[in-house]
Amino acid sequence: MKYYCDGFQIGGNPSDIGGGYSIVDENNKLVECKNIHREHFTNNEAEILGIWGALLLANTGDTISTDSMCCLSWVNKGKSKARPDLKSVLARCKELKEEKQINLMWEAREFNLAGKYNEFERPLL
């Protein structure tokens, strides 16, 4: 199975309201949409939490697509110098990716089914 994940925030970046993420499968079915109410919530946090959510859903050998090169790199490294506050979730993402042998890949925004959901169908917080 292939999963597409995409994060979002409401308002500016960082958001004073929050944001969340969506996960859509290869059949264009919404699998999960989480709203997170938190001050100072950033786009990168949303993207990482979307990848984490998809990793939890995925089975061994599945593929997860993200449109965030930055967050893809952080997950592959299991850490980020720019965001040390995300250290624990990034380490868990890397561990789960390796354990399940997940193909985590980058695709342009125009091919991200979850991004399209966020832009056109996601209800406002």
C-alpha positions in Angstrom: 0.0 0.0 0.0 1.1 3.5 -0.6 0.2 6.3 1.8 0.4 10.1 1.2 0.8 12.3 4.2 0.7 16.1 4.5 0.7 18.5 7.4 -1.1 21.8 7.7 -1.3 24.7 10.1 -4.0 27.3 10.4 -2.9 30.9 9.9 0.7 31.9 9.9 3.7 29.7 10.5 4.0 29.2 13.4 0.3 29.1 14.1 -1.3 30.5 17.3 -4.2 28.1 16.7 -2.7 24.8 15.6 -3.0 22.6 12.6 -2.7 18.9 11.9 -2.2 16.3 9.2 -4.0 14.1 6.7 -3.2 10.7 5.4 -4.7 9.4 2.2 -4.1 5.9 0.7 -3.3 5.0 -2.9 -7.0 4.6 -3.6 -7.6 8.3 -2.7 -9.4 7.2 0.5 -8.9 9.4 3.6 -7.4 7.2 6.2 -6.7 9.7 9.0 -7.1 13.4 9.6 -5.9 14.8 12.9 -6.5 18.3 14.2 -4.0 19.5 16.8 -4.8 22.6 18.9 -1.4 24.1 20.0 0.1 27.5 20.1 3.3 28.0 18.1 2.5 24.9 16.0 4.7 24.8 12.8 4.4 23.4 9.4 7.4 21.1 10.1 5.7 19.7 13.2 2.6 19.0 11.2 4.6 17.2 8.5 6.6 15.1 10.9 3.4 14.1 12.8 1.8 13.1 9.5 4.8 10.9 8.6 4.6 9.4 12.1 0.9 8.7 11.7 1.5 7.1 8.3 4.4 5.0 9.8 2.0 3.7 12.5 -0.6 2.7 9.9 1.8 1.2 7.3 2.6 -2.5 7.0 6.0 -4.0 6.3 7.2 -2.9 2.8 4.6 -0.2 2.3 5.5 3.2 0.8 4.9 6.6 2.3 5.0 9.8 0.2 5.7 13.2 1.6 6.2 16.6 -0.2 8.6 17.8 2.5 12.2 17.2 1.6 13.3 18.7 4.9 11.2 16.4 7.0 12.1 13.4 4.9 15.7 14.1 5.6 15.1 14.6 9.3 13.3 11.2 9.6 16.0 9.4 7.6 18.6 10.9 10.1 16.4 10.4 13.1 17.2 14.0 14.3 17.3 17.6 13.3 19.8 20.3 14.3 17.3 22.9 13.5 14.5 21.4 15.6 16.0 19.6 18.6 12.5 19.7 20.2 11.4 17.1 17.7 14.3 14.7 18.6 12.2 12.0 20.3 9.5 11.8 17.5 12.2 11.8 14.8 14.1 9.0 16.5 10.9 6.9 16.8 10.0 7.6 13.1 13.5 6.5 12.0 13.2 3.3 14.1 9.8 2.4 12.9 10.7 3.1 9.2 13.6 0.8 9.5 11.8 -1.9 11.5 8.9 -2.0 9.0 11.2 -1.5 6.0 9.1 1.4 4.8 10.0 3.2 1.6 9.7 6.8 2.6 9.9 9.0 -0.5 9.5 12.6 -1.7 7.0 13.5 -4.4 6.1 17.0 -5.6 3.1 18.7 -4.0 1.0 18.3 -7.1 1.1 14.5 -6.7 0.4 14.4 -3.0 -3.2 13.1 -2.5 -3.2 14.2 1.1 -2.1 17.7 0.2 -5.0 17.9 -2.3 -7.3 16.8 0.5 -6.0 19.5 2.8 -6.4 22.2 0.2 -9.9 21.3 -1.1 -11.8 19.0 1.3 -10.4 19.4 4.9 -12.9 21.1 7.1 -11.6 24.2 9.0 -10.7 23.8 12.7 
